[in-house]
Amino acid sequence: MGIYTSAATWSGITHAGVVSSMLLRNIIFARFLSPIDFATALTFGLILSLFEYISNFGHENLMQRSNSGDQRSFQATMHSAMILRGTIVALIIVLVSPLIPTLLDLQHNEFNYAYLAIVPFINGFAHLDHQRLHRRQIYTVTAKIGLTADILSVFVALTCVLIWDNYWAFYVSFLFRHSTSTLLSHLWARRPYALALATEHLKSLISFGLPLIIVGVLKYIGIEADKAIVARVAGLETFAAYVLTLMLVVNGTNLVTLALSKIFIRRVSIAGDHIVETVKSNGIIYCYLILPLIFILGILGEDLNLLIFGQQYTRVPFLIFTVCAVVGLRSLNQWLNQTVIGSAPTTLMLIADVVRVCTAVIGISLVYASNDVIKIAASFGFAELMYFITLSVLINRRFSILKVSLLIFAIYATSITALFELYAISYQSSQTVKLSYTLTALTLFYLTFLTISSTCRKQTVELLRFFSHYIRPN
């Protein structure tokens, strides 16, 4: 238990560096640009993430998993596939760019979305050698590339907002970030860059990647499409407030979910006959680490948003609570995903994704005409609930997890109900009152978990031991 506690901590610290630089860039643009210009800039990421989801063949994962992944011909073929992908995506963006403002209902928008095509085209020429090194558990090069590009882009963002007072500042910084990442991937590569078209490797990529494309489409509809719908039906100012709220909550919970992901997959994969107990302890730790963050963000999130991003953004009552409820459940779904990856066919996740998408589509069709951002977000929250139920039932057919899932959901539902009550009585109160409610909720939460869960007690001791070891004077 102690081993994965320390590993998760360091993984979280590394991820925190990347998240912090991304957050700093967005703070700069949110404060220096008008809400309309910033919202327009946010649509850049919305469009590019769509093409990322629907064109990702998983070449990086294939390099790490394939027996041929370390061969020069394999790497060169993946480079060629990347260039082909980037070129095709760039051409598609140019072709559909005139339709984008209409699809998102962006009135009086003068930005030519064809300029976004430059980003995937540049990314297509990245060197993949740092991904190959993951086969030998070497992650330092990847970390250096990401952190260096992100840190430099913060300084570029500061320069850009002094030159442009509109979305061009965001675009130039965005372009710099991707260009720098591609350049550094070549600078720190251990092999020369090469191109090839080995038929056997291309066939492996296609067979490996086609299911991922299907999953990518479903993931985008089920997880990302809410932003596009909010932009269209609620207007750019509400869209900006919605994305900033999501950004705050998702970045906060990702510090836990991304840190624990690979560790918990490994624990499940080697659990053997003790898989149910292992899955249960994983779920309890997820609740123990994520739900306190949800309490903090749910009660103090609106004030944090105003403090961090500025007073100029629209405040939507109960939006922060709704987003916390959705993201909290989505984080718990990651616990189920890790259980599947470690112990069951990934087709189970595909089935659950289909259910999630169908639920989201039905929900949106019912609330679309209301133009209500809370109802739209709640529709996606209900879709996450259906994903949780579906995947729990599917896994239960392989081994008895249903009682564990019910326990985890009961903890989540109780916590969200308490958060709703706390938010309802405090959202118009002073920051001092909100802080007191937050501290009280956290105290009760931790006391309860430490009392009833030996897993949480052990993890707390290991975490304190880990920190005391590294902060103790030499």
Sequence and secondary structure as in RCSB ss.txt:
>XXXX:A:sequence
MGIYTSAATWSGITHAGVVSSMLLRNIIFARFLSPIDFATALTFGLILSLFEYISNFGHENLMQRSNSGDQRSFQ
ATMHSAMILRGTIVALIIVLVSPLIPTLLDLQHNEFNYAYLAIVPFINGFAHLDHQRLHRRQIYTVTAKIGLTAD
ILSVFVALTCVLIWDNYWAFYVSFLFRHSTSTLLSHLWARRPYALALATEHLKSLISFGLPLIIVGVLKYIGIEA
DKAIVARVAGLETFAAYVLTLMLVVNGTNLVTLALSKIFIRRVSIAGDHIVETVKSNGIIYCYLILPLIFILGIL
GEDLNLLIFGQQYTRVPFLIFTVCAVVGLRSLNQWLNQTVIGSAPTTLMLIADVVRVCTAVIGISLVYASNDVIK
IAASFGFAELMYFITLSVLINRRFSILKVSLLIFAIYATSITALFELYAISYQSSQTVKLSYTLTALTLFYLTFL
TISSTCRKQTVELLRFFSHYIRPN
>XXXX:A:secstr
 HHHHHHHHHHHHHHHHHHHHHHHHHHHHHHHS HHHHHHHHHHHHHHHHHHHHH   HHHHHHHSTTTTSHHHH
HHHHHHHHHHHHHHHHHHHHHGGGHHHHTT TT    GGGGGHHHHHHTT   HHHHGGGGT  HHHHHHHHHHH
HHHHHHHHHHHHH SSHHHHHHHHHHHHHHHHHHHHHT SS       HHHHHHHHHHHHHHHHHHHHHIIIIIH
HHHHHHHHH HHHHHHHHHHHHHHHHHHHHHHHHHHHHHHHHHHT GGGHHHHHHHHHHHHHHHHHHHHHHHHHH
HHHHHHHHH TTS   TTHHHHHHHHHHHHHHHHHHHHHHHHHS THHHHHHHHHHHHHHHHHHHHHGGGT HHH
HHHHHHHHHHHHHHHHHHHHHTTS  HHHHHHHHHHHHHHHHHHHHHHHHHTTS HHHHHHHHHHHHHHHHHHHH
HH HHHHHHHHHHHHHHHHHHS  
